[in-house]
Amino acid sequence: MTLRFHWFLPTTGDSRALIGGGHSVPAGVGRPDARPGTADRIRPPDIDYLAQVARSAEQLGFEAVLTPTGTWCEDAWLVTAALLRETSRLKYLVAFRPGFVSPTLAAQMAATYQRVSNGRLLLNVVTGGEPAEQRRFGDHLAHGDRYARTGEFLSILRGAWSGEPYDFKGEHYHVDGALVSRPPDPVPDIYFGGSSKAAGPVAARHVDTYLTWGEPPAQVAEKIDWIRGLAAAEGRTLRFGIRLHTISRDTSEAAWAEAARLLDGVRPGDVAKAQEALAASESEGQRRMRTLHERYRASGSVRDLEIHPGLWAGVGLVRGGAGTALVGSHAEVADLIEEYAALGIEEFVMSGYPHLEEAYWFGEGVVPELRRRGSAVPSLP
């Protein structure tokens, strides 16, 4: 099994701190300026900085960059299209919400993207678990209904790519003769995550890679077994991927010192506001992430949030979505990657604060270590 590594494109901005760095900041949590004497100031997500991150990811051998979706992000389709000329091999894992765009239009957008990018599009389908965020875009469906709609959406998407007019009539969509002028070549791989009962059948029937957030290996193993069984019942096999942060250094002590620095920059009030906002989520995956922070104490040690050797839950104190990081020496982080790989995880979507610098720590430290061990890791271009 070849391990595939992807990086993250911070289209909400970046920084050396957890608050205001990368992905979206939960409602109610501020975006502080740098404290005097520190280098924590936010880097805005302008196209030149994002191009730096993308070029570095390509140079380091990452296969793709995940580009998020949501109110606080720059639009993933537009940003990544603008970056195509900045890179030559890097793929773009574009996140989007199926309820916000026509499935036939999405099929056309993806087909066009594949042609202008020479086949560098991957799709990350985000059903959405935050009610306020969904309503902001005019979506008032209940949680389970959103997953049902996603299943219908993906049926039409693939049907429109088939080369023949595709008819569909369901509870949420009714299309006659869905078609694109030229089917995409190759057809973009579809990535998808969801931990609720409603999510499982959608993954089993429609997607290529099932993504999980970075739970401890035992919990990840249970989830893989669940999805694998559902897919087998559909006569399908899936790939499995995991979404994690990383803090890798030349020594374990240096890595944990960096984790401690990140934690020191988080005020108890920030945590309280973030957790209050995240508690409103309807996402089962987000609920599972929140349970990993139960040992947090404002006066505690950074290692109190180590929920499995080398797996640190500190990021999720103030950040929605993926809330865990691999922390340790390059060898220790490689150990944990191999532990997940042994469960069947073959794609790793990584990020770190700030994203430019952490890409180098991981790409120049962990990946060569895995290669030295004989793990099947793609060679640098």
For each residue, the residues with C-beta under 8 A, 3 or more apart:
1: 341 346 376
2: 346 376 377 378
3: 337 341 346 347 348 370 375 376 377
4: 63 241 346 347 348 378
5: 61 62 63 347 348 350 362 367 377
6: 62 63 64 65 66 93 347 348 349 350
7: 53 57 60 62 64 65 66 349 350 351 355 359
8: 22 23 65 66 68 349 350 351 355
9: 50 53 54 65 66 67 68 79 80 92 355
10: 13 14 21 22 23 43 45 50 53 351 354 355
11: 45 50 67 68 73 74 76 79
12: 22 23 24 25 45 68 72 73 74
13: 10 20 21 22 31 42 43 44 45
14: 10 21 22 42 43 45 49 53 353 354 355 356
15: 19 20 21 22 40 41 42 43 353 354
16: 21 38 39 40 353 354
17: 20 21 32 40 262 265 353
18: 21 262 263 265 266 314 315 317 318 319 353
19: 15 25 29 30 31 32 265 266 270 318
20: 13 15 17 25 30 31 32 42
21: 10 13 14 15 16 17 18 42 353 354
22: 8 10 12 13 14 15 319 351 353 355
23: 8 10 12 68 73 319 320 321 351
24: 12 68 70 71 72 73 320 321
25: 12 19 20 29 31 72 318 319
26: 29 273 274 277 278 318 319 320
27: 132 277
28: 273 274 276 277
29: 19 25 26 270 273 274 277 318
30: 19 20 270
31: 13 19 20 25 42
32: 17 19 20 35 40
33: 41 42
34: 38 39 40 41
35: 32 38 40
36:
37:
38: 16 34 35
39: 16 34
40: 15 16 17 32 34 35 265
41: 15 33 34
42: 13 14 15 20 21 31 33
43: 10 13 14 15 49 354
44: 13 49
45: 10 11 12 13 14 49 50 74 79
46: 49 50
47: 50 51 79 82 83
48: 51 52
49: 14 43 44 45 46 52 53 356
50: 9 10 11 45 46 47 53 54 79 83
51: 47 48 54 55 83 86
52: 48 49 55 56 356
53: 7 9 10 14 49 50 56 57 65 355 356 359
54: 9 50 51 57 58 65 83 86 87 90
55: 51 52 58 59 86 87
56: 52 53 59 60 356 359 360
57: 7 53 54 60 62 65 90 359 363
58: 54 55 61 62 87 88 89 90 381
59: 55 56
60: 7 56 57 359 360 362 363 364 367 380
61: 5 58 363 367 378 379 380 381
62: 5 6 7 57 58 65 90 359 363
63: 4 5 6 90 91 378
64: 6 7 90 91 92 93 122
65: 6 7 8 9 53 54 57 62 80 90 91 92 93
66: 6 7 8 9 93 95 124 243 349 351
67: 9 11 73 76 79 80 92 93 94 95
68: 8 9 11 12 23 24 73 76 95
69: 73 76 95 96 97 126
70: 24 73 133
71: 24 133 136
72: 12 24 25
73: 11 12 23 24 67 68 69 70 76
74: 11 12 45 78 79
75: 78 79
76: 11 67 68 69 73 79 80 94 95 96
77: 80 81 94 96 109 113
78: 74 75 81 82
79: 9 11 45 47 50 67 74 75 76 82 83
80: 9 65 67 76 77 83 84 92 94
81: 77 78 84 113 116 117
82: 47 78 79 85
83: 47 50 51 54 79 80 86 87 92
84: 80 81 87 92 116 117 120
85: 82
86: 51 54 55 83
87: 54 55 58 83 84 90
88: 58
89: 58 120 381
90: 54 57 58 62 63 64 65 87 120
91: 63 64 65 120 121 122
92: 9 64 65 67 80 83 84 117 120 121 122
93: 6 64 65 66 67 122 123 124 191 349
94: 67 76 77 80 113 121 122 123 124
95: 66 67 68 69 76 124 125 126
96: 69 76 77 100 101 106 123 124 125 126
97: 69 100 101 125 126 127 128 137 139
98: 101 103 106 125 127 149 150 153 154
99: 127 128 134 137 139 141 146 149 150 153
100: 96 97 137 139
101: 96 97 98 105 106 109
102: 105 106
103: 98 106 107 152 153 154 156 157 160 173 175 178
104: 107 108 156 160 175 178 179 180
105: 101 102 108 109
106: 96 98 101 102 103 109 110 153 157
107: 103 104 110 111 156 157 160 161 178 180
108: 104 105 111 112 160 180 181
109: 77 101 105 106 112 113
110: 106 107 113 114 121 123 157 161 184 188
111: 107 108 114 115 161 180 181 182 183 184
112: 108 109 115 116
113: 77 81 94 109 110 116 117 121 184 188
114: 110 111 117 118 119 120 121 184 185 186 188
115: 111 112 118 182 184
116: 81 84 112 113
117: 81 84 92 113 114 120 121
118: 114 115
119: 114 185 186
120: 84 89 90 91 92 114 117
121: 91 92 94 110 113 114 117 184 188
122: 64 91 92 93 94 188 189 191
123: 93 94 96 110 188 189 190 191
124: 66 93 94 95 96 191 192 211
125: 95 96 97 98 150 153 154 190 191 192 207
126: 69 95 96 97 193
127: 97 98 99 146 147 150 192 194 199 202
128: 97 99 133 134 139 146
129: 143 281 282 283 284 285 286
130: 133 134 280 281 282 283 320
131: 134 135 280 281 282
132: 27 135 136 280
133: 70 71 128 130 136 137
134: 99 128 130 131 137 139 140 141 146
135: 131 132 138 139 140
136: 71 132 133
137: 97 99 100 133 134
138: 135
139: 97 99 100 128 134 135 146
140: 134 135
141: 99 134 145 146 149
142: 145 146
143: 129 146 147 196 198 282
144: 147 148 196 198
145: 141 142 148 149 172
146: 99 127 128 134 139 141 142 143 149 150
147: 127 143 144 150 151 194 196 198 199 202
148: 144 145 151 152 171 172 198
149: 98 99 141 145 146 152 153 171 172 173
150: 98 99 125 127 146 147 153 154 192 202
151: 147 148 154 155 201 202 205 206
152: 103 148 149 155 156 168 170 171 172 173
153: 98 99 103 106 125 149 150 156 157 172 173
154: 98 103 125 150 151 157 158 190 202 205 206 207
155: 151 152 158 159 168 170 206
156: 103 104 107 152 153 159 160 166 168 173 175 178
157: 103 106 107 110 153 154 160 161 190
158: 154 155 161 162 187 206
159: 155 156 162 166 168 178
160: 103 104 107 108 156 157 166 178 179 180
161: 107 110 111 157 158 180 183 184 187
162: 158 159 166 183
163: 183
164: 179
165: 176 177 178 179
166: 156 159 160 162 175 177 178 179
167: 175 176 177 178
168: 152 155 156 159 173 174 175 178
169: 173 174
170: 152 155 173 174
171: 148 149 152
172: 145 148 149 152 153
173: 103 149 152 153 156 168 169 170
174: 168 169 170
175: 103 104 156 166 167 168 178
176: 165 167
177: 165 166 167
178: 103 104 107 156 159 160 165 166 167 168 175
179: 104 160 164 165 166
180: 104 107 108 111 160 161 183 184
181: 108 111
182: 111 115 185
183: 111 161 162 163 180 187
184: 110 111 113 114 115 121 161 180 187 188
185: 114 119 182
186: 114 119
187: 158 161 183 184
188: 110 113 114 121 122 123 184
189: 122 123 208 209
190: 123 125 154 157 206 207 208 209
191: 93 122 123 124 125 207 208 209 210 211 241
192: 124 125 127 150 199 202 203 206 207 209 210 211
193: 126 199 210 211 212 213 243 285
194: 127 147 198 199 200 202 203 284 285
195: 199 212 223 283 284 285 288
196: 143 144 147 199 200 283 284 285
197: 200
198: 143 144 147 148 194 201 202
199: 127 147 192 193 194 195 196 202 203 284
200: 194 196 197 203 204 226 227 230
201: 151 198 204 205 230
202: 127 147 150 151 154 192 194 198 199 205 206 207
203: 192 194 199 200 206 207 210 227 230 231 238
204: 200 201 227 230 231 233 234 236 238
205: 151 154 201 202 234 236
206: 151 154 155 158 190 192 202 203
207: 125 154 190 191 192 202 203 210 238
208: 189 190 191 238 239
209: 189 190 191 192 238 239 240 241 347
210: 191 192 193 203 207 227 238 239 240 241
211: 124 191 192 193 240 241 242 243 347 349
212: 193 195 215 220 223 224 240 241 242 243 285
213: 193 242 243 244 285 288 289 321 322 323 324
214: 220 242 243 244 245 311 322 323 324 325 326
215: 212 219 220 223 288 289 292 324
216: 219 220 292 307 308 311
217: 220 221 308 339 340 343
218: 221 222
219: 215 216 222 223 288
220: 212 214 215 216 217 223 224 242 340 343 345
221: 217 218 224 225 343
222: 218 219 225 226
223: 195 212 215 219 220 226 227
224: 212 220 221 227 228 240 343 344 345
225: 221 222 228 229
226: 200 222 223 229 230
227: 200 203 204 210 223 224 230 231 238 240
228: 224 225 231 232 237 238 344
229: 225 226 232 233
230: 200 201 203 204 226 227 233 234
231: 203 204 227 228 234 236 237 238
232: 228 229 235 236 237
233: 204 229 230
234: 204 205 230 231
235: 232
236: 204 205 231 232
237: 228 231 232
238: 203 204 207 208 209 210 227 228 231
239: 208 209 210 346 347
240: 209 210 211 212 224 227 343 344 345 346 347
241: 4 191 209 210 211 212 345 346 347 348 349
242: 211 212 213 214 220 340 345 347 348 349
243: 66 193 211 212 213 214 321 322 349
244: 213 214 322 324 325 326 348 349 350 351
245: 214 315 322 324 325 326 350 351 352 353
246: 325 326 327 333 350 351 352 358 361 362 366
247: 255 258 259 262 312 325 326 327 328 352 358 361
248: 255 326 327 328 329 330 333 358 361 362 365 366
249: 252 254 255 258 328 329 330 361 365
250: 254 329 330 365
251: 254 255 329
252: 249 255 256 328 329 332
253: 256 257
254: 249 250 251 257 258
255: 247 248 249 251 252 258 259 327 328 329 332 333
256: 252 253 259 260 302 303 327 328
257: 253 254 260 261
258: 247 249 254 255 261 262 327
259: 247 255 256 262 263 302 312 314 325 327
260: 256 257 263 264 302
261: 257 258 264 265
262: 17 18 247 258 259 265 266 314 315 353
263: 18 259 260 266 302 305 314 317
264: 260 261
265: 17 18 19 40 261 262
266: 18 19 262 263 270 271 314 317 318
267: 270 271
268: 271 272 298
269: 272 273
270: 19 29 30 266 267 273 274 317 318
271: 266 267 268 274 275 296 298 317 318
272: 268 269 275 276
273: 26 28 29 269 270 276 277
274: 26 28 29 270 271 277 278 317 318 319 320
275: 271 272 278 279 290 293 317
276: 28 272 273 279 280
277: 26 27 28 29 273 274 280 320
278: 26 274 275 281 286 289 290 320
279: 275 276 290
280: 130 131 132 276 277
281: 129 130 131 278 286 287 320
282: 129 130 131 143
283: 129 130 195 196 286 287
284: 129 194 195 196 199 287 288
285: 129 193 194 195 196 212 213 288 289
286: 129 278 281 283 289 290 320 321
287: 281 283 284 290 291
288: 195 213 215 219 284 285 291 292
289: 213 215 278 285 286 292 293 313 316 321 322 323 324
290: 275 278 279 286 287 293 316
291: 287 288 294
292: 215 216 288 289 307 313 316 323 324
293: 275 289 290 296 305 313 316 317 323
294: 291
295: 300 304 305 307
296: 271 293 300 304 305 313 317
297: 300 304
298: 268 271
299:
300: 295 296 297 304 305
301: 304
302: 256 259 260 263 305 306 312 314
303: 256 306
304: 295 296 297 300 301
305: 263 293 295 296 300 302 312 313 314 317
306: 302 303 309 310 311 312 313 327
307: 216 292 295 311 312 313 324
308: 216 217 311 336
309: 306 336
310: 306 326 327 328 332 333 335 336
311: 214 216 306 307 308 324 325 326 327 336
312: 247 259 302 305 306 307 315 324 325 326 327
313: 289 292 293 296 305 306 307 316 317 323 324
314: 18 259 262 263 266 302 305 317 325
315: 18 245 262 312 318 319 322 323 324 325
316: 289 290 292 293 313 319 322 323 324
317: 18 263 266 270 271 274 275 293 296 305 313 314 323
318: 18 19 25 26 29 266 270 271 274 315
319: 18 22 23 25 26 274 315 316 322 323
320: 23 24 26 130 274 277 278 281 286 323
321: 23 24 213 243 286 289
322: 213 214 243 244 245 289 315 316 319 351
323: 213 214 289 292 293 313 315 316 317 319 320
324: 213 214 215 244 245 289 292 307 311 312 313 315 316
325: 214 244 245 246 247 259 311 312 314 315 352
326: 214 244 245 246 247 248 310 311 312 333 336 337
327: 246 247 248 255 256 258 259 306 310 311 312 333
328: 247 248 249 252 255 256 310 331 332 333 335 336
329: 248 249 250 251 252 255 332 333
330: 248 249 250 333 334 365 366 368 369
331: 328 334 335 369
332: 252 255 310 328 329 335 336
333: 246 248 255 310 326 327 328 329 330 336 337 362 365 366
334: 330 331 337 338 366 369 370 373 375
335: 310 328 331 332 338 339
336: 308 309 310 311 326 328 332 333 339 340
337: 3 326 333 334 340 341 348 366 370
338: 334 335 341 342 370 373 375
339: 217 335 336 342 343
340: 217 220 242 336 337 343 345 348
341: 1 3 337 338 344 345 346 375
342: 338 339
343: 217 220 221 224 240 339 340
344: 224 228 240 341
345: 220 224 240 241 242 340 341 348
346: 1 2 3 4 239 240 241 341
347: 3 4 5 6 209 211 239 240 241 242
348: 3 4 5 6 241 242 244 337 340 345
349: 6 7 8 66 93 211 241 242 243 244
350: 5 6 7 8 244 245 246 362
351: 7 8 10 22 23 66 244 245 246 322 355 358
352: 245 246 247 325 355 357 358 359 361 362
353: 14 15 16 17 18 21 22 245 262 358
354: 10 14 15 16 21 43 357 358
355: 7 8 9 10 14 22 53 351 352 358 359
356: 14 49 52 53 56 359 360
357: 352 354 360 361
358: 246 247 248 351 352 353 354 355 361 362
359: 7 53 56 57 60 62 352 355 356 362 363
360: 56 60 356 357 363 364
361: 246 247 248 249 352 357 358 364 365 366
362: 5 60 246 248 333 350 352 358 359 365 366 367
363: 57 60 61 62 359 360 366 367
364: 60 360 361 367 368
365: 248 249 250 330 333 361 362 368 369
366: 246 248 330 333 334 337 361 362 363 369 370
367: 5 60 61 362 363 364 370 371 377
368: 330 364 365 371 372
369: 330 331 334 365 366 372 373
370: 3 334 337 338 366 367 373 375 377
371: 367 368 374 375 377 379
372: 368 369
373: 334 338 369 370
374: 371
375: 3 334 338 341 370 371
376: 1 2 3
377: 2 3 5 367 370 371
378: 2 4 61 63
379: 61 371
380: 60 61
381: 58 61 89
